[in-house]
Amino acid sequence: MKQRSQIQNLEEDWTGTSSTVMRRKLQNRLNQRASRQRRKVDSKRLEAITKVIETQGPIILDPTTPPPKTCMCINNIDVKRIIASRSFNSYITNTSVPTDSYLLTLLHFNIIRALSINVEILKLPVDRMDDDILSPFNTSSSTQYPQGLPDLSNLPPALKPTSLQIEIKHHPEIDVFPFPRCRDLILSALSRGDEWNDIEFCRDIMYGLEGGGGRTGFIVWGDPWVPASWEVEETFAKKWKWLLEGCEELFISTNNWRVGRGEERLVFEELP
């Protein structure tokens, strides 16, 4: 059984566990570990695609017009900063594009830049985000975080850890989104043993969904550590409604941007 091959100690052997919740939690952990290992095999090829130059500040879009679909070609670029989280690597892995000519829409590029900035603010090790590492809020390991841990007192308010982030062990990919309520909903689901398809979630963020008008799942109009800079696309909000429940800051921000473009407000409570 392939899944059992990922077991590293007896505590992770779910076959003798009678608790359904604990069995699901252990199986999910092993599945995620196996998925990370598969992705690491392609890391050298991904490196040629995912390196994004950071010689300028964040791209600021014009929120008074509908999000553009203009493509921009990012090739022959130097190594500066990259977004290297395991789920976003998977987004590129599953995209059949030549490594020397990778097209991203402006919105795609902007969301990658936004998450890259939050990765750096949190002092996450971009070269180890594919590994089975713990969030910096769960460990004091100098091996996992040789550059040091983030100073909580200096973090932007929206990126400061919640009690659940400190209590529940998790991968740091969850920490980069500036919505504490959303982070807690993910962690609560993981602690219950519920399945959360992080690869599908991140693919929907980057590609958007059918019927979304070519928009990404999230649009970032300004500083990515500020919740008011973010807008969630309607079809994404419908699919991932359970993950957005009660995220009032995101709802308010989304409708501010929509109204500014002359679009109707979203009533999140009425989403199907």
C-alpha positions in Angstrom: 0.0 0.0 0.0 1.6 3.2 -1.2 0.1 5.3 1.6 1.7 3.2 4.3 5.1 3.6 2.7 5.0 7.2 4.0 4.7 6.1 7.6 7.8 7.4 9.6 6.9 6.1 13.1 4.4 3.8 14.7 2.2 6.8 15.8 1.4 7.4 12.1 0.2 3.9 11.4 -3.6 4.4 11.0 -4.4 0.7 10.2 -4.8 -0.2 13.9 -6.7 3.0 14.8 -10.4 2.5 15.6 -11.2 6.2 15.7 -12.6 7.4 12.3 -11.5 11.0 13.0 -8.0 10.0 14.0 -7.7 7.6 11.0 -8.7 10.4 8.6 -6.2 12.8 10.2 -3.3 10.3 9.8 -4.3 9.4 6.3 -4.5 13.0 5.3 -1.0 13.6 6.8 0.5 10.7 4.9 -1.2 11.8 1.7 0.1 15.3 2.0 3.6 14.0 2.7 3.5 11.8 -0.4 2.3 14.7 -2.4 5.2 16.9 -1.2 7.7 14.2 -2.2 6.2 13.9 -5.7 6.5 17.6 -6.1 10.1 17.8 -5.0 11.1 15.5 -7.9 10.1 18.3 -10.3 11.7 21.1 -8.3 14.6 21.7 -10.7 12.3 22.1 -13.6 10.0 24.3 -11.6 12.9 26.6 -10.7 13.2 27.7 -14.3 9.6 28.8 -14.3 8.8 30.1 -10.9 11.7 32.7 -10.4 10.2 36.1 -10.5 12.3 39.3 -10.5 11.5 41.8 -7.7 13.4 44.9 -8.8 10.2 47.0 -8.6 7.5 47.4 -6.0 4.2 45.5 -6.1 2.1 46.0 -9.2 -0.8 48.2 -8.4 -3.9 47.6 -10.6 -6.5 50.2 -11.5 -9.6 49.2 -9.5 -11.9 51.5 -11.4 -12.0 49.3 -14.5 -12.7 45.5 -14.8 -9.6 43.4 -14.2 -7.5 43.1 -17.4 -6.8 39.9 -19.3 -3.6 41.3 -20.9 -0.8 38.6 -20.9 2.7 39.4 -20.0 5.7 37.2 -20.8 8.1 36.5 -18.0 11.2 34.9 -19.4 15.0 35.2 -19.1 14.7 36.6 -15.6 17.2 36.8 -12.8 16.8 35.1 -9.4 15.4 37.5 -6.8 12.4 36.4 -5.0 10.0 33.6 -5.7 6.8 32.1 -4.4 7.8 28.5 -3.6 5.0 27.2 -1.5 4.1 23.6 -2.2 0.6 24.3 -3.5 1.6 27.0 -5.9 4.4 24.9 -7.2 1.7 22.3 -8.0 -0.2 25.0 -10.0 2.8 25.4 -12.2 3.7 21.7 -12.3 0.3 21.0 -13.8 0.6 23.7 -16.5 2.1 22.5 -19.7 4.2 25.5 -20.7 7.8 25.8 -22.0 10.3 26.7 -19.3 11.8 29.5 -21.4 8.5 31.3 -22.2 5.9 31.4 -19.4 2.8 33.5 -19.9 0.9 34.9 -16.9 -1.9 37.3 -17.0 -1.4 40.5 -15.0 -3.7 39.1 -12.3 -1.8 35.8 -12.0 1.5 37.7 -11.7 0.0 40.0 -9.1 -1.3 37.3 -6.9 2.1 35.5 -7.0 3.9 38.7 -6.2 1.4 39.4 -3.3 2.0 36.0 -1.8 5.7 36.3 -2.3 5.8 39.5 -0.2 3.8 37.9 2.6 6.2 34.9 2.6 9.1 37.3 3.1 7.3 39.3 5.8 6.8 36.0 7.7 10.5 35.1 7.1 9.5 31.7 5.6 12.3 29.7 4.0 11.3 29.8 0.3 13.8 27.1 -0.5 12.2 24.7 2.0 8.5 25.3 1.4 8.2 22.0 -0.4 9.5 20.2 2.7 7.4 18.8 5.6 8.2 21.8 7.8 6.2 23.3 10.6 4.9 26.9 10.7 7.2 29.3 12.5 4.4 29.7 15.0 4.7 26.0 16.0 8.5 25.6 16.4 11.7 27.3 17.6 13.9 25.1 15.4 16.9 26.9 14.0 17.3 24.1 11.5 13.9 24.8 9.9 14.3 28.5 10.2 18.1 29.3 10.1 17.3 32.9 9.2 15.4 33.3 12.5 11.7 33.4 13.4 9.5 36.3 12.7 9.2 39.0 15.4 5.5 38.8 16.3 5.5 42.4 17.6 6.5 43.7 14.1 4.1 41.6 12.0 1.2 43.4 10.3 -1.9 42.9 12.3 -3.6 40.7 9.7 -0.6 38.3 9.6 -0.2 37.9 13.3 -1.0 34.4 14.4 -4.3 33.4 16.0 -4.5 31.1 19.0 -5.2 28.2 16.7 -2.2 28.9 14.6 0.0 28.6 17.7 -1.9 25.6 19.1 -2.4 23.5 16.0 0.7 22.2 14.1 0.5 23.0 10.4 2.4 23.8 7.3 3.3 27.6 6.9 1.4 27.8 3.6 -1.7 28.6 5.6 0.0 31.6 7.3 0.4 33.7 4.2 -3.3 34.8 3.8 -4.1 38.0 5.7 -7.5 36.8 7.0 -7.3 35.3 10.5 -10.8 33.9 10.3 -10.1 32.0 7.1 -6.9 30.6 8.5 -8.8 29.4 11.6 -11.4 27.7 9.5 -8.8 25.8 7.6 -7.0 24.8 10.8 -10.3 23.8 12.5 -11.1 21.5 9.5 -7.7 19.9 9.7 -8.0 19.3 13.4 -11.3 17.5 12.9 -9.7 15.3 10.3 -11.7 16.9 7.4 -10.1 16.7 4.0 -8.9 20.0 2.6 -7.6 19.9 -0.9 -4.9 22.5 -0.7 -3.8 21.9 -4.3 -7.2 22.4 -5.7 -7.7 25.5 -3.5 -4.5 27.1 -4.7 -5.2 26.2 -8.4 -8.6 27.9 -8.1 -6.8 31.0 -6.6 -4.4 31.2 -9.6 -6.7 30.1 -12.4 -10.1 31.1 -11.1 -13.1 29.0 -12.0 -15.2 28.5 -15.1 -17.7 31.4 -15.3 -15.3 33.7 -13.5 -14.6 35.9 -16.5 -10.9 35.0 -16.6 -10.3 36.4 -13.1 -8.2 34.7 -10.5 -9.8 33.5 -7.3 -8.4 36.5 -5.4 -7.4 39.9 -6.8 -4.9 41.9 -4.9 -5.2 45.7 -5.5 -2.5 47.0 -3.1 -0.4 46.0 -0.2 -0.9 42.2 0.3 -0.6 42.2 4.0 -3.7 44.6 4.2 -7.1 42.8 4.1 -8.6 45.9 2.4 -6.4 45.2 -0.7 -8.1 41.9 -1.4 -11.1 41.0 -3.4 -12.6 37.5 -3.8 -14.1 36.5 -7.1 -17.8 35.4 -7.0 -17.5 31.8 -8.4 -14.5 31.2 -6.1 -16.6 32.4 -3.1 -19.4 30.1 -4.1 -17.2 27.0 -4.3 -15.2 27.7 -1.1 -18.0 29.3 0.9 -17.2 27.2 3.9 -13.7 28.7 4.0 -15.0 32.3 3.9 -17.8 32.0 6.4 -17.6 35.0 8.8 -14.7 36.6 7.0 -16.2 40.1 7.3 -13.1 42.0 6.4 -12.9 40.2 3.0 -16.6 40.7 2.4 -16.4 44.4 3.0 -13.2 44.8 1.0 -14.6 42.8 -2.0 -17.8 44.9 -2.1 -15.8 48.2 -1.9 -13.8 47.2 -5.0 -16.9 46.0 -6.8 -18.9 49.1 -6.1 -16.0 51.2 -7.2 -16.2 49.5 -10.6 -20.0 50.0 -10.8 -20.7 46.3 -10.1 -23.4 44.9 -7.8 -22.5 44.1 -4.3 -22.2 40.4 -3.3 -24.4 39.2 -0.6 -22.3 36.4 0.8 -25.0 35.0 3.0 -27.1 34.3 -0.1 -24.4 32.6 -2.1 -25.6 29.1 -3.1 
